[in-house]
């Protein structure tokens, strides 16, 4: 569960510390992006790389939650497993 003020959530989105996608018209943060009720620290750099490569927020969320053949798992699972450099390297190659 992620409970914080709407202002803080807005700042987390602006800083690319957290990302959400629209589901049925409502912004939703995937639970996989949270660790102990806070945004995963490893997430921010990857989200910045994806944004720099032209990904929309919805596209970035979709990529993070879809199995990537190069990694053999989802990027978010790879981040959770400590494979931050690999995830960012693959993200950078997505031009």
C-alpha positions as MATLAB code, in Angstrom:
seq = 'XXXXXXXXXXXXXXXXXXXXXXXXXXXXXXXXXXXXXXXXXXXXXXXXXXXXXXXXXXXXXXXXXXXXXXXXXXXXXXXXXXXXXXXXXXXXXXX';
ca = [
       0.000    0.000    0.000;
       1.243    3.455   -0.879;
      -0.274    6.200    1.207;
       1.043    9.716    0.988;
      -0.239   13.163    0.133;
      -1.375   13.960   -3.407;
       1.243   16.730   -3.520;
       4.065   14.303   -2.792;
       2.770   11.841   -5.372;
       2.694   14.652   -7.952;
       6.323   15.554   -7.106;
       7.377   11.902   -7.421;
       5.823   11.817  -10.908;
       7.524   15.106  -11.901;
      10.910   13.851  -10.658;
      10.492   10.520  -12.505;
      10.851    8.755   -9.171;
       7.524    7.053   -9.769;
       5.336    6.399  -12.771;
       1.693    5.567  -13.322;
      -0.407    4.470  -16.264;
      -4.029    5.168  -17.041;
      -6.298    2.174  -16.531;
      -9.934    2.877  -17.264;
      -9.186    6.597  -17.179;
      -7.648    6.439  -13.699;
      -3.917    6.851  -12.993;
      -2.598    3.733  -11.284;
       0.849    3.008   -9.891;
       1.851   -0.636  -10.370;
       2.452   -2.255   -6.981;
       5.643   -3.742   -8.447;
       7.134   -0.231   -8.458;
       6.909   -0.009   -4.663;
       9.165   -1.478   -2.003;
       8.105   -1.266    1.644;
       5.463    1.287    0.672;
       7.899    3.613   -1.120;
       9.061    3.912   -4.748;
      11.947    1.570   -5.535;
      15.143    3.670   -5.518;
      16.452    1.847   -8.618;
      13.408    2.865  -10.637;
      14.214    6.550  -11.183;
      17.278    6.201  -13.406;
      15.556    3.657  -15.609;
      12.478    5.868  -15.981;
      14.708    8.791  -16.966;
      16.448    6.671  -19.628;
      13.091    5.575  -21.044;
      11.811    9.164  -21.086;
      14.988   10.335  -22.804;
      14.342    7.671  -25.455;
      10.897    9.138  -26.145;
       8.743    6.702  -24.183;
       5.460    8.060  -22.862;
       4.579    7.192  -19.274;
       2.133    4.522  -20.463;
       4.758    3.008  -22.783;
       7.370    3.010  -20.018;
       5.018    1.271  -17.581;
       4.126   -1.303  -20.229;
       7.813   -1.963  -20.995;
       8.691   -2.299  -17.308;
       5.974   -4.944  -16.839;
       6.507   -6.942  -20.058;
       8.978   -9.819  -20.337;
      12.026   -8.701  -22.311;
      13.728  -11.425  -24.357;
      17.217  -10.013  -23.722;
      16.723  -10.196  -19.936;
      14.511  -13.272  -19.813;
      12.185  -11.541  -17.357;
      10.373   -8.260  -16.882;
      12.570   -5.206  -16.411;
      10.979   -4.516  -13.014;
      11.768   -8.076  -11.871;
      15.343   -7.643  -13.093;
      15.630   -4.379  -11.113;
      14.324   -6.160   -8.016;
      16.971   -8.851   -8.576;
      19.762   -6.253   -8.527;
      20.329   -6.141  -12.293;
      20.060   -2.343  -12.585;
      22.940   -1.899  -15.056;
      21.534   -4.556  -17.386;
      18.040   -3.038  -17.308;
      19.377    0.425  -18.118;
      21.630   -0.916  -20.867;
      18.640   -2.622  -22.510;
      16.507    0.520  -22.018;
      19.194    2.634  -23.721;
      19.166    0.302  -26.724;
      15.443    0.880  -27.337;
      15.850    3.869  -29.672;
];
